[in-house]
Amino acid sequence: MPNAILELNRIIYQQINPEATTTLIFIGGIHGNEPAGILGLHRVIETIRNRDLTLHGNFYALAGNLNAIQKNIRYESTDLNRLWTHENIQKITTQATFNSQEEKELAELHQCINDILNTHSGPFIFIDLHTTSADTIPFVTISDSLKNRDFVSNFQLPIILGIEEYLEGPLLTYINEFGHVALGFEAGQHEEMQAIENCETFIWQTLVAAKVISKKTIEQLDVRLETFQTLDSNSNFYQISHRYQLEKEENFIMKPGFVNFDTIQKSEVLATSNSEAVKASVGGKIFMPLYQKQGDDGFFIITKISMFWLKLSSSIRKLRLHHVLRILPGVRKDKLNSNALFVNPKIAAFLTTKIFHLFGYRKKVLKANQWYFIKRD
């Protein structure tokens, strides 16, 4: 795989159809050491141009961290995919000068996305293309909204729900708060050529799923549209059961040889921290083990979500039963945000995070010793 992509603009390509409303926005390289998304987009764009294809929708391909992409590094000083909080965006987009290269990248990418949202009526579908430091089969990450669930049902891939609860400031979490479909696609290991091919395949599959191009049209092209290698024949949903977050100056070394989705046992040694063994707190599957120098997360552990739980949560949300939570002791509505709740963990100890997930809420940071939940749907 090429080490650097030198000639690149923020908008890599766009095709606008005045009669269309559906708008797809693909973003590659928000981490600069993950070029597969950019290269996969280039392959699709080349086919669109060479075959003079007219899409039944609006198509945008955007570059994320331009500076980091050109230097083949994850980021210069700050992870661009950890800056997308409302507080940061308000500060960065109104200040006269930038404190880092990533702040400049955020301001430009934010303006570009806003311009797209203001140009079209929607619906909007955002796809963030990534790769991992560990070997992995392709998978999708989403915030657990019904819109997202419905769209990812088009793909036979493992689906990871709720990772945004463990990460501060991802781009897709910010996008989801406006009600748009937004999902992350992890194509494979950073350096593998297969990751580029997986990105290309997923982009075509997304265009078909969004009905901006027909499957029949794609079948006439010399492009990859086959099903990915997956854990099994079905697309299973998983949740994060544990996150190992790195501390500043921590000497963390992941035990070599783990592949994403490897089954692990409780108390199994997964890594060392300052020469001390790090053991699995729960059994499950290893997820995104860290095999690179930059990063804040050592690893995650995921477990499968039952189909019964998924169907139950879908029914509860469609019936809009979330108002029931507000009358329970220890729960109160945020006066500044009708879609958010403050929960006193001492009074409402009987309410687990899973219960709030069931009603469509995600947990955010602890505020004033209280849980803070925001409604996804």
SULMOLIN-V205589 format. One record per residue. N is the residue number from 1. SS is DSSP state (A for helix, B for strand, O for the rest). PHI is phi in radians with two decimals (999 if undefined). NEAR is the number of other C-alpha atoms within 8 Angstrom. Layout:
n = {N & N}
ss = {SS & SS}
phi = {PHI & PHI}
near = {NEAR & NEAR}
This chain:
n = {1 & 2 & 3 & 4 & 5 & 6 & 7 & 8 & 9 & 10 & 11 & 12 & 13 & 14 & 15 & 16 & 17 & 18 & 19 & 20 & 21 & 22 & 23 & 24 & 25 & 26 & 27 & 28 & 29 & 30 & 31 & 32 & 33 & 34 & 35 & 36 & 37 & 38 & 39 & 40 & 41 & 42 & 43 & 44 & 45 & 46 & 47 & 48 & 49 & 50 & 51 & 52 & 53 & 54 & 55 & 56 & 57 & 58 & 59 & 60 & 61 & 62 & 63 & 64 & 65 & 66 & 67 & 68 & 69 & 70 & 71 & 72 & 73 & 74 & 75 & 76 & 77 & 78 & 79 & 80 & 81 & 82 & 83 & 84 & 85 & 86 & 87 & 88 & 89 & 90 & 91 & 92 & 93 & 94 & 95 & 96 & 97 & 98 & 99 & 100 & 101 & 102 & 103 & 104 & 105 & 106 & 107 & 108 & 109 & 110 & 111 & 112 & 113 & 114 & 115 & 116 & 117 & 118 & 119 & 120 & 121 & 122 & 123 & 124 & 125 & 126 & 127 & 128 & 129 & 130 & 131 & 132 & 133 & 134 & 135 & 136 & 137 & 138 & 139 & 140 & 141 & 142 & 143 & 144 & 145 & 146 & 147 & 148 & 149 & 150 & 151 & 152 & 153 & 154 & 155 & 156 & 157 & 158 & 159 & 160 & 161 & 162 & 163 & 164 & 165 & 166 & 167 & 168 & 169 & 170 & 171 & 172 & 173 & 174 & 175 & 176 & 177 & 178 & 179 & 180 & 181 & 182 & 183 & 184 & 185 & 186 & 187 & 188 & 189 & 190 & 191 & 192 & 193 & 194 & 195 & 196 & 197 & 198 & 199 & 200 & 201 & 202 & 203 & 204 & 205 & 206 & 207 & 208 & 209 & 210 & 211 & 212 & 213 & 214 & 215 & 216 & 217 & 218 & 219 & 220 & 221 & 222 & 223 & 224 & 225 & 226 & 227 & 228 & 229 & 230 & 231 & 232 & 233 & 234 & 235 & 236 & 237 & 238 & 239 & 240 & 241 & 242 & 243 & 244 & 245 & 246 & 247 & 248 & 249 & 250 & 251 & 252 & 253 & 254 & 255 & 256 & 257 & 258 & 259 & 260 & 261 & 262 & 263 & 264 & 265 & 266 & 267 & 268 & 269 & 270 & 271 & 272 & 273 & 274 & 275 & 276 & 277 & 278 & 279 & 280 & 281 & 282 & 283 & 284 & 285 & 286 & 287 & 288 & 289 & 290 & 291 & 292 & 293 & 294 & 295 & 296 & 297 & 298 & 299 & 300 & 301 & 302 & 303 & 304 & 305 & 306 & 307 & 308 & 309 & 310 & 311 & 312 & 313 & 314 & 315 & 316 & 317 & 318 & 319 & 320 & 321 & 322 & 323 & 324 & 325 & 326 & 327 & 328 & 329 & 330 & 331 & 332 & 333 & 334 & 335 & 336 & 337 & 338 & 339 & 340 & 341 & 342 & 343 & 344 & 345 & 346 & 347 & 348 & 349 & 350 & 351 & 352 & 353 & 354 & 355 & 356 & 357 & 358 & 359 & 360 & 361 & 362 & 363 & 364 & 365 & 366 & 367 & 368 & 369 & 370 & 371 & 372 & 373 & 374 & 375 & 376 & 377}
ss = {O & O & O & O & O & O & O & O & O & O & B & B & B & B & B & O & O & O & O & O & O & O & B & B & B & B & B & B & O & O & O & O & O & O & O & A & A & A & A & A & A & A & A & A & A & A & A & A & A & A & O & O & O & O & O & O & O & B & B & B & B & B & B & O & O & A & A & A & A & A & A & O & O & O & O & O & O & O & O & A & A & A & O & O & O & A & A & A & A & A & A & A & O & O & O & O & O & O & O & O & A & A & A & A & A & A & A & A & A & A & A & A & A & A & A & A & A & A & A & O & O & O & O & B & B & B & B & B & B & B & B & B & O & O & O & O & O & O & B & B & B & B & O & O & O & A & A & A & A & A & A & A & O & O & O & O & O & B & B & B & B & O & A & A & A & O & O & O & O & O & A & A & A & A & A & A & O & O & O & O & B & B & B & B & B & B & B & B & B & O & O & O & A & A & A & A & A & A & A & A & A & A & A & A & A & A & A & A & A & O & O & O & O & O & A & A & A & A & A & O & O & O & O & O & O & O & O & O & O & O & O & O & O & O & O & O & B & B & B & B & B & B & B & B & B & O & O & O & O & O & O & B & B & B & O & O & O & O & O & O & O & O & B & B & O & O & O & O & B & B & B & B & B & O & O & B & B & B & B & O & O & O & O & B & B & B & B & O & O & O & O & O & O & O & O & O & B & B & B & B & B & B & B & B & O & O & A & A & A & A & A & A & A & A & A & A & A & A & O & O & A & A & A & A & A & A & A & O & O & O & B & B & B & B & O & O & B & B & B & B & B & B & B & O & O & O & O & O & O & O & O & O & A & A & A & A & A & A & O & O & B & B & B & O & O & O & B & O & O & B & B & B & B & B & B & O & O}
phi = {999 & -1.02 & -1.36 & -2.59 & -2.06 & -1.54 & -1.73 & -2.70 & -1.94 & -1.02 & -1.66 & -1.25 & -2.87 & -2.56 & -2.28 & -1.93 & -1.95 & -1.01 & -1.58 & -1.71 & -2.00 & -1.10 & -2.26 & -1.87 & -2.14 & -1.73 & -2.17 & -2.08 & 1.32 & -1.15 & -1.89 & -1.21 & -1.63 & -2.16 & -1.35 & -1.03 & -1.10 & -1.09 & -1.21 & -1.13 & -1.08 & -1.02 & -1.11 & -1.14 & -1.08 & -1.06 & -1.15 & -1.02 & -1.24 & -1.15 & -1.65 & 0.91 & -1.40 & -1.82 & -1.50 & -1.59 & -3.09 & -1.70 & -2.22 & -2.22 & -2.05 & -2.02 & -1.68 & -1.43 & -1.67 & -0.99 & -1.08 & -1.21 & -1.05 & -1.18 & -1.70 & 0.97 & -2.16 & -1.07 & -2.83 & -1.40 & -2.32 & -2.46 & -1.17 & -1.04 & -1.56 & -2.25 & -1.84 & -1.54 & -1.81 & -1.06 & -1.13 & -1.09 & -1.10 & -1.04 & -1.21 & -1.20 & -1.41 & -2.03 & -1.45 & -1.33 & -2.27 & -1.79 & -1.55 & -2.73 & -1.09 & -1.17 & -1.11 & -1.11 & -1.08 & -1.07 & -1.03 & -1.22 & -1.19 & -1.07 & -1.13 & -1.08 & -1.13 & -1.05 & -1.06 & -1.14 & -1.11 & -1.42 & -1.50 & -2.07 & -1.61 & 1.60 & -1.23 & -1.96 & -2.23 & -1.85 & -2.18 & -1.84 & -1.65 & -2.39 & -2.38 & -2.13 & -1.36 & -1.66 & -1.09 & -2.76 & -1.37 & -1.13 & -2.71 & -2.14 & -2.03 & -2.49 & -1.31 & -1.42 & -1.88 & -1.14 & -1.06 & -1.14 & -1.00 & -1.08 & -1.24 & -1.26 & -1.13 & -1.35 & -2.07 & -1.58 & -2.47 & -1.08 & -2.04 & -1.82 & -1.71 & 1.35 & -1.13 & -1.15 & -1.20 & -1.82 & -2.10 & -1.69 & 1.43 & -1.20 & -0.99 & -1.18 & -1.10 & -1.07 & -1.09 & -1.06 & -1.16 & -1.69 & 1.52 & -1.53 & -1.18 & -2.62 & -2.51 & -1.82 & -1.99 & -1.79 & -1.60 & 2.55 & -1.37 & -0.78 & -1.62 & -1.42 & -1.08 & -1.05 & -1.12 & -1.12 & -1.10 & -1.15 & -1.09 & -1.02 & -1.05 & -1.15 & -1.08 & -1.07 & -1.07 & -1.16 & -1.08 & -1.20 & -1.06 & -1.46 & 1.10 & -1.70 & -2.65 & -1.51 & -1.10 & -1.08 & -1.10 & -1.18 & -1.10 & -1.47 & -1.69 & -1.58 & -2.30 & -1.55 & -2.31 & -1.30 & -1.24 & -1.32 & -1.24 & -2.26 & -1.09 & -2.74 & -1.33 & -1.98 & -1.60 & -1.62 & -1.76 & -2.23 & -2.13 & -1.37 & -1.77 & -2.76 & -2.22 & -1.78 & -1.65 & -1.36 & -1.61 & -1.08 & 1.15 & -1.25 & -1.62 & -1.74 & -2.29 & -1.24 & -1.07 & -1.17 & 1.75 & -1.30 & -1.97 & -0.88 & 1.37 & -1.07 & -1.30 & -2.23 & -1.85 & -1.02 & 1.35 & -1.18 & -1.31 & -1.92 & -2.87 & -2.18 & -2.23 & 0.90 & 1.27 & -1.74 & -1.16 & -1.89 & -1.89 & -1.16 & -1.35 & -2.49 & -1.46 & 2.78 & -2.15 & -1.21 & -2.42 & 0.93 & -1.11 & -1.51 & -2.17 & -2.54 & -1.32 & -1.62 & 2.58 & -1.87 & -2.06 & -1.24 & -3.03 & -2.14 & -2.14 & -2.05 & -2.34 & -1.25 & -1.72 & -1.25 & -1.13 & -1.04 & -1.11 & -1.12 & -1.19 & -1.11 & -1.13 & -1.10 & -1.13 & -1.08 & -1.21 & -1.15 & -1.45 & 0.95 & -1.55 & -1.10 & -1.09 & -1.04 & -1.08 & -1.20 & -1.63 & -1.39 & -1.10 & 1.52 & -2.06 & -2.49 & -1.33 & -1.29 & -1.12 & -1.61 & -2.59 & -1.16 & -1.70 & -2.22 & -2.27 & -1.71 & -2.27 & -1.45 & -1.15 & -1.34 & -1.43 & -1.80 & -1.09 & -1.27 & -1.63 & -1.49 & -1.01 & -1.05 & -1.11 & -1.17 & -1.03 & -1.01 & -1.58 & 1.67 & -1.80 & -2.11 & -1.49 & -1.87 & -1.17 & -1.26 & -2.08 & 0.91 & 1.10 & -2.24 & -1.27 & -2.24 & -1.99 & -2.05 & -1.30 & -1.43 & -1.71}
near = {5 & 4 & 5 & 9 & 9 & 5 & 4 & 8 & 7 & 9 & 9 & 10 & 9 & 9 & 8 & 7 & 9 & 4 & 4 & 9 & 10 & 13 & 14 & 12 & 12 & 12 & 15 & 17 & 18 & 11 & 16 & 18 & 11 & 16 & 13 & 17 & 15 & 11 & 9 & 14 & 13 & 8 & 9 & 11 & 9 & 8 & 9 & 10 & 8 & 7 & 6 & 7 & 7 & 5 & 10 & 9 & 12 & 14 & 13 & 13 & 13 & 12 & 15 & 13 & 14 & 13 & 9 & 14 & 17 & 10 & 8 & 11 & 10 & 12 & 12 & 10 & 7 & 8 & 11 & 14 & 10 & 12 & 13 & 14 & 11 & 7 & 6 & 9 & 12 & 8 & 8 & 11 & 7 & 6 & 7 & 4 & 4 & 9 & 5 & 8 & 10 & 13 & 11 & 9 & 12 & 12 & 11 & 8 & 10 & 8 & 8 & 8 & 8 & 8 & 8 & 8 & 10 & 7 & 6 & 8 & 8 & 8 & 8 & 11 & 11 & 14 & 12 & 12 & 15 & 14 & 13 & 13 & 11 & 12 & 10 & 11 & 10 & 14 & 11 & 12 & 13 & 14 & 14 & 10 & 9 & 8 & 9 & 13 & 10 & 8 & 9 & 8 & 7 & 7 & 7 & 11 & 12 & 14 & 13 & 13 & 12 & 13 & 12 & 9 & 9 & 7 & 8 & 10 & 11 & 13 & 10 & 11 & 11 & 12 & 11 & 12 & 8 & 6 & 7 & 12 & 11 & 14 & 13 & 12 & 13 & 12 & 17 & 14 & 12 & 12 & 6 & 9 & 8 & 7 & 14 & 13 & 10 & 13 & 15 & 13 & 12 & 9 & 11 & 12 & 10 & 8 & 10 & 11 & 9 & 8 & 8 & 11 & 11 & 8 & 7 & 6 & 8 & 12 & 9 & 6 & 6 & 6 & 7 & 8 & 10 & 5 & 5 & 8 & 6 & 10 & 7 & 5 & 6 & 8 & 10 & 9 & 11 & 12 & 12 & 13 & 9 & 9 & 11 & 8 & 8 & 9 & 6 & 4 & 4 & 8 & 8 & 10 & 7 & 11 & 9 & 4 & 4 & 10 & 10 & 13 & 8 & 9 & 8 & 10 & 9 & 10 & 9 & 8 & 9 & 10 & 11 & 13 & 11 & 7 & 6 & 6 & 9 & 9 & 10 & 12 & 7 & 10 & 11 & 11 & 12 & 16 & 11 & 11 & 15 & 11 & 7 & 6 & 4 & 5 & 7 & 7 & 11 & 14 & 12 & 14 & 14 & 13 & 10 & 8 & 10 & 7 & 6 & 6 & 9 & 9 & 8 & 9 & 12 & 10 & 8 & 12 & 13 & 7 & 6 & 7 & 9 & 10 & 7 & 7 & 7 & 10 & 8 & 8 & 6 & 10 & 13 & 9 & 11 & 10 & 5 & 4 & 7 & 7 & 8 & 11 & 12 & 12 & 12 & 12 & 9 & 6 & 7 & 12 & 8 & 4 & 7 & 7 & 7 & 6 & 8 & 12 & 10 & 13 & 11 & 14 & 12 & 12 & 10 & 9 & 6 & 8 & 7 & 4 & 6 & 10 & 13 & 13 & 13 & 11 & 9 & 11 & 9}
